Amino acid sequence: MAAAIEWNLNHGQRNLRLFEIGRRYCFASASGERFAAGNNGSATPVETLFLTMAATGEARSQGLYDGAREFSFADLKGDIDSIGTLCGGLNWKDGGPDSLCGAKRGEILLGISQLGAAGQLSRKIAEKLKFRQDVFLAELALGPFYCMYYGAKNARRYEPLPRFPAVERDFSLLLNDGVSFAEVATAIRALHLSEIVSIEAADLFRGKNVPAGKYSLMVRVTFQSRESTFTDAQIAELSGKVVRLLESSVGAQLRAS
């Protein structure tokens, strides 16, 4: 994959997204130890299907309102996490092969089993290949991924789209430093209100008119019913429950609009 990146860069293609599905062969001894082909002895050959990905160049081109942005490890991780939703989600931990940069790499886990690794190509290899821009690589074993994918697919259930419109309400909260949006969202979900369909952080502000040791967070909650269109009174009741819960659980204060 690094060689494919090298060929494209040498031919003037700077922004690249490549993938390949292929097989790796090794041998396993009776004890389960694996080693490369050629040192087989009396071992059993093992074939593993892998997905390999590579990316380099711009993650976003120059636009009318946004400047160009280079692809980063965060972009690669986000792409892999999107793929992981197909099998119920992936986990990450520090580590990875020496061919990847120590500060920008990670091992990919499916449950507690290692599925692969991803990260930025190490400077030593990048210099050897004469890369003048960051290159990111990832590799995933597809066997266990497919097993979890089909399990998640068979367990998935679909519901018809709601017939009634959603209503958004913004809550401008004054919070103590150290209280995170994740804590706020967890507290709201603890209400177990079926009418709440999403919780988002819409804005964050520190500075003038905000007391020291606090910050302002605007939280956007979307309400939707599958039974009827909300009345103003129903929305007011639901909003009141959210505010009272946040005041008691995370010490939030509702700011005047």
Order of alpha helices (4+ residues) and beta strands (2+ residues): alpha-beta-beta-beta-beta-beta-alpha-beta-beta-beta-alpha-beta-alpha-beta-alpha-beta-beta-alpha-beta
